[in-house]
């Protein structure tokens, strides 16, 4: 057997190699290796190999499971259909490449009446079969190895935006038969994705919906839309991943209605990951890290986000030891009735932020069945965060709704340097509520503070926080609007030019600041209509 992996496994006595006929020397109960070339795959980048790949998977399925092996080569393919107890192993030098729709078509999207007729989420979230690699209702599935998944022929869904600009409601990309995801999994459990690289993943590099016991580890994703979407999943570990996604989100947790039922996103860990939003596509994987494309070609996204799809809840989530560069920051968004609770964010560094390092929004888009009520956001902790060169106009935004405050928010050990450049006149601005609007940090326009803007919040603590700017800045550092129970302790804020106020209080009750630089200890237990100091 020419494959080094298969030979090593065979010698180790762990696997037997399947040549398309009987297993060689298999011990009772031993797992098997099914080489795709033994089932007819060519791997020359010209021959369509998807039928051969699926034959190898079916052979492994008939044997009760096994490893489907991809030796070095370029395997041009349309839809690869996973089965239970299957591992795809991509050896170094192997590439699974999505064929262009003009060469061959992927599987058509399966029916999903709720998604297709009520538009609770967009087309990309609502179908899984129209993908390069997909699985539905499976268990014990893995994709492993140092090879590459290249979604070269995948559609990214941007045709939808062009259609809507013309007034046409079309929740799909063109043409028919095109795939729009590199990997799509629905209603699966015990899934491992590890060690491979993913280039140009289409609408989603990875879409996992209703997948439990999911491990995503040591991936390099360099893509044209979302890196990975973890939707309505439970017990998920995303670790040691590098994601460059200039045009959309990097790692996105969601709780959509794509399954036709409410399902929560909970018990999630994201750790030791790198998020980028400004490298030329492909230059993360080849480690050249180029930024040669004009800025207008990139949204500079690449962030970690909870939402926007938020029909189910988000609970018990940790984001830690992550690095951001040339991207947006961390966004936490409940706009479709979701309850977001118990989120711990720690040990984060950020450079060249394209908008708010921290954005927390409770809104009322109410896109879901039965007109869902406004949700809640509570018990959010951000600790040990450092950010520099943050976009000047927005600062950090934490905004609920009248009568629906964000609750129990704590910031500690924070160091943020904004670009600066805001005017004194801008400091008087009252941003609109935008209750129904799509949540993005820029939704309110330029903000009246350069550091933090808090609105409709109950229970706010800020300890050991230093805020600074580079260019002259005349706005207040912090604006609080309709805030109750706010305590600032040991903060060090660089005051704006012309002795601009550190704080601008607007309808604030039970406020205090203690042991802070250039600010006298101040307590306001009673309601304050408007005060600056």
VOPA-925433 format. One line per field, with one value per residue (C-alpha): residue in one letter; x, y, z. Coordinates in pm, 1 decimal. Example, Ala and Ser with C-alpha at 12.3 -4.5 7.8 and 13.67 -1.06 7.14 Angstrom:
aa <- [A / S]
px <- [1230.0 / 1367.0]
py <- [-450.0 / -106.0]
pz <- [780.0 / 714.0]
# end
This chain:
aa <- [X / X / X / X / X / X / X / X / X / X / X / X / X / X / X / X / X / X / X / X / X / X / X / X / X / X / X / X / X / X / X / X / X / X / X / X / X / X / X / X / X / X / X / X / X / X / X / X / X / X / X / X / X / X / X / X / X / X / X / X / X / X / X / X / X / X / X / X / X / X / X / X / X / X / X / X / X / X / X / X / X / X / X / X / X / X / X / X / X / X / X / X / X / X / X / X / X / X / X / X / X / X / X / X / X / X / X / X / X / X / X / X / X / X / X / X / X / X / X / X / X / X / X / X / X / X / X / X / X / X / X / X / X / X / X / X / X / X / X / X / X / X / X / X / X / X / X / X / X / X / X / X / X / X / X / X / X / X / X / X / X / X / X / X / X / X / X / X / X / X / X / X / X / X / X / X / X / X / X / X / X / X / X / X / X / X / X / X / X / X / X / X / X / X / X / X / X / X / X / X / X / X / X / X / X / X / X / X / X / X / X / X / X / X / X / X / X / X / X / X / X / X / X / X / X / X / X / X / X / X / X / X / X / X / X / X / X / X / X / X / X / X / X / X / X / X / X / X / X / X / X / X / X / X / X / X / X / X / X / X / X / X / X / X / X / X / X / X / X / X / X / X / X / X / X / X / X / X / X / X / X / X / X / X / X / X / X / X / X / X / X / X / X / X / X / X / X / X / X / X / X / X / X / X / X / X / X / X / X / X / X / X / X / X / X / X / X / X / X / X / X / X / X / X / X / X / X / X / X / X / X / X / X / X / X / X / X / X / X / X / X / X / X / X / X / X / X / X / X / X / X / X / X / X / X / X / X / X / X / X / X / X / X / X / X / X / X / X / X / X / X / X / X / X / X / X / X / X / X / X / X / X / X / X / X / X / X / X / X / X / X / X / X / X / X / X / X / X / X / X / X / X / X / X / X / X / X / X / X / X / X / X / X / X / X / X / X / X / X / X / X / X / X / X / X / X / X / X / X / X / X / X / X / X / X / X / X / X / X / X / X / X / X / X / X / X / X / X / X / X / X / X / X / X / X / X / X / X / X / X / X / X / X / X / X / X / X / X / X / X / X / X / X / X / X / X / X / X / X / X / X / X / X / X / X / X / X / X / X / X / X / X / X / X / X / X / X / X / X / X / X / X / X / X / X / X / X / X / X / X / X / X / X / X / X / X / X / X / X / X / X / X / X / X / X / X / X / X / X / X / X / X / X]
px <- [0.0 / 145.6 / -27.6 / 204.9 / -83.9 / -248.6 / 83.9 / 158.7 / -183.1 / -158.5 / 179.5 / 45.4 / -229.5 / -496.9 / -657.9 / -685.8 / -666.4 / -962.3 / -872.6 / -1227.4 / -1251.6 / -1202.6 / -1016.3 / -654.7 / -567.6 / -845.7 / -879.5 / -1230.3 / -1378.5 / -1085.5 / -1170.4 / -1090.2 / -925.8 / -1101.6 / -870.9 / -1074.4 / -834.4 / -917.0 / -1278.3 / -1203.8 / -1092.2 / -817.6 / -706.3 / -575.5 / -782.7 / -961.5 / -1158.6 / -1478.7 / -1416.1 / -1732.5 / -1892.0 / -1578.7 / -1555.9 / -1917.4 / -1860.5 / -1578.0 / -1805.1 / -2082.0 / -1833.4 / -1718.9 / -2080.0 / -2157.7 / -1864.1 / -2002.5 / -1769.2 / -1407.9 / -1164.3 / -1203.8 / -852.2 / -749.6 / -385.5 / -204.6 / -388.9 / -661.3 / -1005.7 / -1254.2 / -1591.8 / -1954.4 / -2154.1 / -1986.3 / -2247.3 / -2127.1 / -2251.7 / -2243.0 / -1909.3 / -1708.1 / -1378.5 / -1254.3 / -875.7 / -697.5 / -330.0 / -77.2 / -89.9 / -452.5 / -715.6 / -1090.9 / -1191.3 / -1549.9 / -1636.6 / -1786.1 / -2157.6 / -2081.1 / -1882.0 / -2116.6 / -2395.2 / -2413.5 / -2710.1 / -3016.8 / -3127.4 / -3369.7 / -3722.9 / -3758.5 / -4101.5 / -4069.3 / -3743.2 / -3852.5 / -4189.3 / -4157.9 / -3797.1 / -3709.6 / -3348.4 / -3186.9 / -3146.9 / -2791.1 / -2897.5 / -3195.5 / -3047.1 / -2755.9 / -2752.2 / -2641.8 / -2287.0 / -1950.7 / -1956.3 / -2279.2 / -2441.2 / -2786.0 / -2889.2 / -2548.8 / -2331.1 / -1957.4 / -1833.0 / -1485.2 / -1292.6 / -922.5 / -575.4 / -340.1 / -498.9 / -706.9 / -1077.4 / -1104.2 / -1452.4 / -1336.6 / -1667.5 / -1899.8 / -2145.4 / -2120.5 / -2483.0 / -2406.4 / -2640.0 / -2917.9 / -2814.5 / -2809.9 / -3158.7 / -3293.4 / -3143.7 / -3368.1 / -3670.4 / -3671.9 / -3709.5 / -3491.2 / -3335.6 / -3089.8 / -2782.4 / -2747.5 / -2726.4 / -2943.1 / -2731.6 / -2451.0 / -2326.1 / -2290.3 / -2118.9 / -1797.3 / -1916.0 / -2278.6 / -2404.1 / -2753.3 / -2888.5 / -2563.7 / -2368.4 / -2013.2 / -1842.0 / -1472.3 / -1322.3 / -946.2 / -619.0 / -726.0 / -729.1 / -1034.6 / -1009.0 / -1291.9 / -1574.4 / -1873.6 / -2161.0 / -2030.4 / -1701.1 / -1866.1 / -2237.2 / -2323.4 / -2691.0 / -2826.4 / -2490.6 / -2401.4 / -2065.9 / -1883.5 / -1505.8 / -1343.1 / -968.5 / -657.5 / -826.5 / -701.2 / -996.7 / -939.5 / -1270.2 / -1506.0 / -1798.4 / -1845.1 / -1568.7 / -1787.5 / -2144.1 / -2234.1 / -2615.3 / -2840.2 / -2559.0 / -2471.9 / -2142.6 / -1907.6 / -1532.4 / -1367.4 / -994.6 / -665.3 / -829.0 / -715.1 / -986.9 / -951.4 / -1292.6 / -1271.4 / -1630.7 / -1822.8 / -1801.4 / -1518.3 / -1669.4 / -2041.8 / -2274.0 / -2640.4 / -2974.8 / -3188.6 / -3521.8 / -3359.7 / -3450.6 / -3817.5 / -3807.8 / -3652.0 / -3320.1 / -3062.1 / -2691.8 / -2526.6 / -2219.2 / -1977.7 / -1603.5 / -1404.4 / -1038.1 / -689.7 / -812.7 / -692.6 / -949.6 / -858.0 / -1063.2 / -822.5 / -578.7 / -617.4 / -805.1 / -561.9 / -274.8 / -353.8 / -314.0 / 4.8 / 135.2 / 215.1 / -54.2 / -93.9 / -318.1 / -296.7 / -665.7 / -824.8 / -1020.4 / -1353.7 / -1324.8 / -1327.6 / -1575.9 / -1297.4 / -1525.3 / -1368.9 / -1507.5 / -1661.2 / -2036.5 / -2338.5 / -2636.8 / -2778.9 / -3020.5 / -3141.7 / -3465.7 / -3315.7 / -3109.9 / -2733.0 / -2616.8 / -2296.6 / -2043.9 / -1671.9 / -1451.0 / -1088.5 / -725.9 / -813.9 / -629.1 / -799.0 / -620.2 / -771.6 / -1121.5 / -1430.9 / -1451.3 / -1685.5 / -2058.9 / -2338.5 / -2682.3 / -3033.4 / -3292.9 / -3534.5 / -3635.2 / -3320.0 / -3210.9 / -2833.3 / -2691.1 / -2362.9 / -2104.1 / -1739.9 / -1489.8 / -1125.1 / -763.6 / -832.4 / -598.4 / -713.8 / -537.7 / -666.7 / -1031.2 / -1274.3 / -1553.5 / -1643.0 / -1414.3 / -1719.5 / -2079.1 / -2374.6 / -2724.5 / -3070.9 / -3314.7 / -3657.4 / -3631.8 / -3865.2 / -3791.3 / -3943.2 / -4269.8 / -4551.5 / -4384.6 / -4141.7 / -4116.7 / -3800.4 / -3537.9 / -3283.4 / -2908.0 / -2760.1 / -2447.8 / -2180.3 / -1818.9 / -1528.4 / -1186.3 / -829.0 / -889.3 / -636.3 / -725.5 / -540.4 / -611.8 / -987.7 / -1211.7 / -1268.7 / -1639.9 / -1806.7 / -1622.5 / -1780.5 / -2159.6 / -2384.6 / -2748.1 / -3078.9 / -3430.4 / -3663.3 / -3819.1 / -3585.7 / -3244.4 / -2928.6 / -2847.3 / -2542.9 / -2245.8 / -1890.3 / -1570.9 / -1231.4 / -865.0 / -938.7 / -695.3 / -829.4 / -668.8 / -912.0 / -803.8 / -969.9 / -1100.1 / -1449.2 / -1583.5 / -1738.5 / -2063.6 / -2076.3 / -2061.9 / -2410.5 / -2569.3 / -2856.4 / -2843.6 / -3178.0 / -3314.8 / -3335.2 / -3547.4 / -3618.4 / -3292.8 / -3035.7 / -2780.9 / -2439.6 / -2212.3 / -2268.5 / -2648.3 / -2664.8 / -2427.1 / -2131.5 / -2145.7 / -2133.8 / -1854.0 / -1514.8 / -1485.1 / -1814.6 / -2180.8 / -2423.2 / -2798.4 / -3082.5 / -2860.0 / -2914.2 / -2616.9 / -2288.0 / -1940.3 / -1610.3 / -1281.8 / -919.9 / -998.3 / -774.1 / -905.6 / -696.3 / -695.4 / -438.8 / -584.2 / -745.4 / -1075.1 / -1340.9 / -1617.8 / -1684.0 / -1513.5 / -1829.0 / -2195.4 / -2459.9 / -2823.6 / -3105.2 / -2863.3 / -2925.7 / -2666.9 / -2334.1 / -2001.4 / -1667.9 / -1364.5 / -997.1 / -1046.5 / -796.7 / -959.2 / -771.2 / -980.8 / -1074.3 / -938.7 / -1053.1 / -1127.8 / -1407.6 / -1606.7 / -1509.0 / -1872.7 / -2196.5 / -2488.6 / -2831.4 / -3115.6 / -2886.8 / -2969.7 / -2734.3 / -2402.2 / -2060.0 / -1696.6 / -1420.0 / -1039.4 / -991.7 / -735.0 / -828.3 / -1181.0 / -1299.3 / -1492.8 / -1850.5 / -2177.8 / -2520.7 / -2772.4 / -3069.0 / -3177.5 / -2972.4 / -3142.7 / -2819.6 / -2476.7 / -2126.3 / -1798.9]
py <- [0.0 / 333.8 / 542.5 / 617.8 / 656.8 / 332.7 / 147.3 / 285.7 / 193.5 / -152.1 / -216.2 / -95.3 / -354.5 / -91.3 / -98.6 / -318.0 / -160.5 / -201.3 / -243.0 / -254.5 / -628.2 / -820.6 / -659.6 / -758.9 / -943.1 / -795.7 / -902.9 / -947.0 / -603.5 / -413.1 / -86.7 / -60.7 / 195.8 / 256.5 / 424.5 / 640.0 / 552.7 / 185.1 / 280.3 / 464.4 / 813.5 / 957.5 / 1266.8 / 1455.8 / 1771.8 / 1712.3 / 1392.0 / 1419.1 / 1193.6 / 1239.7 / 908.7 / 718.3 / 899.4 / 817.9 / 455.1 / 436.0 / 586.6 / 338.8 / 51.9 / 175.2 / 213.6 / -143.9 / -262.7 / -84.7 / 213.8 / 296.3 / 551.7 / 683.4 / 777.8 / 1052.7 / 1004.4 / 1304.4 / 1440.2 / 1686.8 / 1527.3 / 1726.0 / 1665.7 / 1759.9 / 1653.1 / 1401.0 / 1223.9 / 1124.8 / 817.8 / 694.6 / 591.7 / 736.2 / 923.8 / 1115.5 / 1135.7 / 1388.1 / 1308.7 / 1587.2 / 1690.1 / 1584.9 / 1838.3 / 1793.8 / 2060.5 / 2169.2 / 2148.6 / 2450.7 / 2418.5 / 2442.8 / 2119.1 / 1926.4 / 2006.3 / 1946.9 / 1783.9 / 2005.4 / 2164.5 / 1946.3 / 2084.2 / 2304.2 / 2462.7 / 2679.6 / 2829.1 / 2867.9 / 3033.1 / 3231.9 / 3348.6 / 3305.5 / 3277.1 / 3312.6 / 3039.3 / 2955.4 / 2856.8 / 2655.2 / 2375.9 / 2135.6 / 1895.6 / 2162.1 / 2140.8 / 1991.5 / 1762.0 / 1701.6 / 1476.8 / 1468.9 / 1264.6 / 1100.3 / 985.6 / 934.0 / 1134.4 / 1283.9 / 1480.2 / 1471.6 / 1516.8 / 1783.9 / 1807.4 / 2088.1 / 2133.7 / 2389.3 / 2521.7 / 2661.1 / 2612.3 / 2701.8 / 2989.2 / 3245.6 / 3362.9 / 3721.5 / 3690.1 / 3715.1 / 4067.3 / 4175.1 / 4028.4 / 4207.6 / 4536.3 / 4500.2 / 4438.7 / 4063.2 / 3841.2 / 3542.1 / 3361.9 / 3160.4 / 3203.5 / 3116.7 / 2907.7 / 2608.1 / 2309.6 / 2509.4 / 2421.7 / 2700.2 / 2538.7 / 2342.3 / 2131.5 / 2113.7 / 1897.4 / 1877.9 / 1681.2 / 1491.8 / 1397.5 / 1297.0 / 1490.4 / 1578.6 / 1822.2 / 1847.1 / 1953.1 / 2030.0 / 2362.3 / 2508.7 / 2761.1 / 2958.6 / 2790.1 / 2957.8 / 3092.5 / 2894.9 / 2716.1 / 2502.6 / 2503.6 / 2283.5 / 2293.7 / 2086.1 / 1910.8 / 1796.1 / 1679.7 / 1871.3 / 1922.8 / 2164.7 / 2178.0 / 2308.0 / 2421.0 / 2694.2 / 2858.0 / 3120.8 / 3204.2 / 3436.6 / 3438.5 / 3296.9 / 3075.6 / 2858.0 / 2883.9 / 2681.3 / 2691.5 / 2544.8 / 2314.4 / 2185.8 / 2081.0 / 2230.7 / 2291.7 / 2520.6 / 2531.7 / 2626.9 / 2753.4 / 3034.7 / 3203.9 / 3476.0 / 3591.2 / 3947.2 / 3956.7 / 3800.1 / 3653.3 / 3430.3 / 3214.3 / 3265.7 / 3108.0 / 3109.6 / 2972.7 / 2993.8 / 2833.9 / 2642.6 / 2307.2 / 2404.4 / 2416.8 / 2620.6 / 2474.5 / 2636.4 / 2700.1 / 2611.2 / 2473.4 / 2622.0 / 2688.2 / 2894.2 / 2912.1 / 2973.3 / 3098.3 / 3365.3 / 3583.2 / 3802.1 / 4010.0 / 4190.5 / 3942.6 / 3860.5 / 3534.4 / 3244.1 / 3427.7 / 3298.0 / 2939.5 / 3009.8 / 3220.9 / 3528.6 / 3736.2 / 3988.3 / 4293.7 / 4403.7 / 4432.5 / 4777.8 / 4836.4 / 4858.6 / 4494.1 / 4380.9 / 4435.6 / 4370.7 / 4133.2 / 3811.6 / 3845.6 / 3620.6 / 3673.9 / 3541.1 / 3598.9 / 3744.5 / 3450.8 / 3427.3 / 3232.0 / 2987.2 / 3078.1 / 3115.6 / 2989.0 / 2886.4 / 3012.7 / 3084.0 / 3276.2 / 3284.2 / 3321.4 / 3458.8 / 3703.3 / 3945.1 / 4133.6 / 4364.5 / 4245.7 / 4341.0 / 4249.0 / 4041.5 / 4087.4 / 3954.4 / 4001.7 / 3897.0 / 4033.2 / 3740.5 / 3659.1 / 3481.1 / 3469.6 / 3513.5 / 3423.3 / 3334.5 / 3437.3 / 3470.6 / 3646.2 / 3658.6 / 3695.4 / 3868.6 / 4083.1 / 4295.5 / 4516.0 / 4734.7 / 4697.2 / 4783.2 / 4878.7 / 4821.1 / 4587.1 / 4499.8 / 4522.8 / 4395.0 / 4451.4 / 4355.8 / 4440.2 / 4348.1 / 4232.0 / 3945.5 / 3731.6 / 3400.3 / 3213.8 / 3374.8 / 3715.7 / 3634.0 / 3878.8 / 4071.0 / 3841.9 / 3908.2 / 3950.3 / 3902.2 / 3795.1 / 3887.2 / 3911.4 / 4058.4 / 4027.3 / 4082.3 / 4243.3 / 4459.2 / 4645.7 / 4903.8 / 5112.3 / 5074.1 / 5251.5 / 5604.9 / 5673.6 / 5396.0 / 5303.2 / 5012.9 / 4986.8 / 4813.2 / 4896.1 / 4741.0 / 4873.2 / 5091.1 / 4859.8 / 4577.9 / 4649.5 / 4446.2 / 4315.4 / 4237.9 / 4331.7 / 4332.7 / 4465.7 / 4423.0 / 4456.0 / 4627.0 / 4836.2 / 4999.5 / 5262.3 / 5425.5 / 5613.7 / 5933.6 / 6220.4 / 6287.9 / 6642.7 / 6820.2 / 6854.0 / 6478.4 / 6434.6 / 6584.3 / 6336.1 / 6109.7 / 5794.4 / 5658.1 / 5342.3 / 5142.0 / 4877.1 / 4670.1 / 4723.2 / 4460.1 / 4467.2 / 4603.5 / 4844.0 / 5109.8 / 5088.9 / 5396.1 / 5610.5 / 5789.9 / 5764.6 / 6046.4 / 5877.7 / 5750.2 / 5478.5 / 5318.0 / 5391.1 / 5222.9 / 5253.6 / 5067.8 / 4874.4 / 4754.8 / 4637.5 / 4756.9 / 4718.7 / 4839.1 / 4774.6 / 4840.7 / 4981.4 / 5218.2 / 5400.9 / 5616.4 / 5772.8 / 5886.1 / 6177.8 / 6476.2 / 6365.8 / 6598.4 / 6353.1 / 6222.7 / 5895.9 / 5721.2 / 5798.8 / 5631.8 / 5668.0 / 5506.5 / 5312.4 / 5190.6 / 5059.4 / 5149.6 / 5126.4 / 5236.7 / 5150.4 / 5213.7 / 5341.6 / 5552.2 / 5745.1 / 5987.1 / 6299.4 / 6452.4 / 6783.9 / 7108.7 / 6916.0 / 6717.2 / 6529.3 / 6183.6 / 6091.1 / 6207.4 / 6082.3 / 6082.7 / 5947.8 / 5752.4 / 5613.7 / 5472.9 / 5570.5 / 5572.1 / 5608.6 / 5538.3 / 5537.9 / 5653.1 / 5878.4 / 6243.0 / 6179.7 / 6261.4 / 5988.3 / 6053.4 / 5892.4 / 5966.5 / 5736.1 / 5939.4 / 5974.4 / 6211.7 / 6372.6 / 6501.0 / 6561.0 / 6581.4 / 6570.0]
pz <- [0.0 / -106.5 / 156.7 / 445.9 / 690.5 / 588.0 / 603.3 / 946.9 / 1075.5 / 922.8 / 1080.1 / 1411.5 / 1385.4 / 1438.5 / 1095.7 / 791.5 / 447.1 / 216.1 / -148.8 / -277.8 / -217.2 / 105.0 / 397.2 / 430.4 / 746.9 / 952.6 / 1310.7 / 1447.9 / 1522.0 / 1372.5 / 1196.2 / 826.3 / 600.4 / 269.0 / 20.2 / -219.6 / -503.2 / -455.4 / -525.4 / -846.7 / -744.6 / -966.6 / -773.4 / -1077.1 / -1026.6 / -1359.1 / -1315.6 / -1112.1 / -812.0 / -604.7 / -712.7 / -617.5 / -282.7 / -202.6 / -301.0 / -49.6 / 217.6 / 138.5 / 160.0 / 500.2 / 610.1 / 501.4 / 713.1 / 1017.5 / 987.0 / 917.1 / 781.4 / 427.6 / 323.4 / 80.4 / -29.2 / -184.8 / -488.1 / -587.4 / -569.9 / -775.2 / -619.1 / -575.9 / -269.5 / -37.6 / 177.3 / 522.8 / 712.0 / 1072.7 / 1224.0 / 933.9 / 947.7 / 645.4 / 670.2 / 448.1 / 420.3 / 369.1 / 4.8 / -39.8 / -151.2 / -176.6 / -429.0 / -492.0 / -861.4 / -1032.1 / -1103.0 / -1475.6 / -1441.4 / -1210.2 / -963.8 / -590.2 / -421.1 / -423.0 / -95.4 / 97.4 / 158.4 / 466.3 / 449.0 / 757.9 / 638.9 / 277.9 / 337.7 / 659.0 / 635.9 / 1002.5 / 885.3 / 548.4 / 288.8 / 389.2 / 742.1 / 625.6 / 411.2 / 443.2 / 147.6 / -101.0 / 30.5 / -57.3 / 248.6 / 440.7 / 698.4 / 861.2 / 1166.6 / 1208.6 / 1497.5 / 1539.2 / 1241.8 / 1200.7 / 939.5 / 1024.4 / 883.6 / 747.6 / 399.9 / 247.5 / 174.0 / -106.4 / -181.3 / -512.2 / -694.2 / -405.4 / -419.1 / -140.4 / -143.3 / -237.9 / -536.9 / -278.7 / -188.7 / -553.4 / -598.1 / -291.8 / -409.4 / -714.8 / -493.0 / -554.2 / -248.1 / -332.6 / -40.9 / -239.5 / -453.1 / -818.7 / -1021.5 / -930.7 / -835.9 / -683.7 / -337.7 / -84.9 / 216.7 / 252.9 / 548.9 / 667.9 / 955.1 / 1104.3 / 1401.0 / 1458.4 / 1768.8 / 1854.3 / 1575.4 / 1550.4 / 1295.7 / 1340.5 / 1177.8 / 819.6 / 635.4 / 466.6 / 182.5 / 19.4 / 207.4 / 40.8 / 248.8 / 547.7 / 580.8 / 849.0 / 935.3 / 1233.7 / 1334.2 / 1620.3 / 1659.6 / 2011.5 / 2148.4 / 1876.4 / 1878.6 / 1633.1 / 1684.2 / 1507.6 / 1185.9 / 953.1 / 778.9 / 509.0 / 350.4 / 165.0 / 412.7 / 764.5 / 892.5 / 1112.3 / 1241.6 / 1551.8 / 1549.0 / 1820.1 / 1935.0 / 2281.2 / 2441.1 / 2184.2 / 2203.5 / 1947.2 / 2016.0 / 1850.3 / 1529.6 / 1298.5 / 1094.4 / 830.0 / 704.8 / 566.1 / 440.1 / 727.9 / 1077.4 / 1190.9 / 1467.2 / 1508.5 / 1764.3 / 1667.6 / 1785.1 / 1472.6 / 1382.1 / 1098.9 / 1252.7 / 1265.3 / 1644.8 / 1921.8 / 2029.7 / 2252.9 / 2208.3 / 2537.0 / 2711.4 / 2457.3 / 2488.9 / 2238.3 / 2331.2 / 2192.8 / 1854.8 / 1610.4 / 1432.1 / 1136.1 / 896.2 / 669.0 / 516.9 / 148.4 / 117.2 / 110.5 / 274.3 / 621.9 / 502.2 / 306.9 / 597.8 / 386.1 / 564.9 / 281.7 / 299.9 / -61.7 / -153.3 / -135.7 / 182.0 / 0.4 / -97.6 / 263.5 / 545.6 / 795.4 / 984.1 / 1115.9 / 1466.2 / 1732.0 / 1757.0 / 1946.5 / 1712.9 / 1499.7 / 1469.1 / 1828.9 / 1861.5 / 2110.6 / 2414.9 / 2465.8 / 2803.6 / 2980.2 / 2726.3 / 2763.5 / 2519.5 / 2630.2 / 2515.6 / 2172.4 / 1945.4 / 1701.5 / 1422.1 / 1160.6 / 1246.1 / 1437.8 / 1803.0 / 2018.1 / 1960.9 / 2183.9 / 2028.8 / 2132.6 / 1890.8 / 1832.9 / 2191.3 / 2306.5 / 2670.2 / 2687.0 / 3026.6 / 3194.4 / 2937.7 / 3047.9 / 2818.4 / 2926.1 / 2810.8 / 2479.9 / 2270.3 / 1975.5 / 1718.4 / 1434.7 / 1529.6 / 1249.2 / 1490.1 / 1856.0 / 2050.2 / 2264.0 / 2139.0 / 2344.3 / 2205.9 / 2328.4 / 2047.1 / 1916.4 / 1556.0 / 1659.6 / 1354.6 / 1457.3 / 1505.9 / 1706.0 / 1725.2 / 2009.6 / 2299.9 / 2384.2 / 2536.1 / 2809.6 / 2846.4 / 3191.6 / 3377.6 / 3125.0 / 3243.3 / 3043.9 / 3208.8 / 3086.4 / 2748.1 / 2563.4 / 2241.9 / 2035.3 / 1724.9 / 1772.6 / 1520.1 / 1642.9 / 1598.3 / 1797.5 / 2114.1 / 2299.8 / 2291.8 / 2544.8 / 2471.2 / 2575.5 / 2517.6 / 2726.7 / 2982.8 / 2882.7 / 3034.9 / 2999.3 / 3347.2 / 3559.3 / 3338.5 / 3474.2 / 3312.6 / 3478.7 / 3382.2 / 3051.1 / 2843.4 / 2525.6 / 2302.4 / 2058.4 / 1748.0 / 1871.8 / 1662.7 / 1801.0 / 1831.7 / 2127.8 / 1932.7 / 1878.8 / 2255.0 / 2282.2 / 2046.8 / 2154.6 / 1938.2 / 1813.5 / 1976.1 / 1650.2 / 1824.1 / 1511.6 / 1323.6 / 1236.8 / 1520.3 / 1430.0 / 1621.2 / 1353.5 / 1382.5 / 1606.8 / 1404.5 / 1557.5 / 1935.5 / 2192.4 / 2391.5 / 2285.0 / 2550.9 / 2651.2 / 2582.4 / 2823.5 / 2772.1 / 2944.6 / 3186.6 / 3544.7 / 3747.4 / 3595.7 / 3744.3 / 3597.7 / 3778.4 / 3680.6 / 3337.7 / 3142.8 / 2834.5 / 2602.4 / 2256.1 / 1996.6 / 1797.4 / 1974.2 / 2125.6 / 2270.4 / 2361.1 / 2712.3 / 2800.0 / 2922.7 / 2861.6 / 3077.4 / 2969.5 / 3171.0 / 3390.0 / 3745.3 / 3992.8 / 3828.6 / 4012.0 / 3863.3 / 4073.4 / 4010.5 / 3657.1 / 3462.6 / 3179.7 / 2957.8 / 2966.1 / 2633.4 / 2505.9 / 2669.8 / 2987.6 / 2831.2 / 3095.7 / 3206.8 / 3264.3 / 3108.5 / 3320.6 / 3158.3 / 3371.5 / 3604.8 / 3951.8 / 4216.2 / 4055.6 / 4218.4 / 4116.0 / 4369.5 / 4390.9 / 4034.0 / 3871.2 / 3808.3 / 3941.8 / 4291.7 / 4466.0 / 4365.9 / 4468.9 / 4330.8 / 4505.6 / 4386.7 / 4027.3 / 3811.8 / 3513.0 / 3353.6 / 3499.0 / 3355.6 / 3543.6]
# end
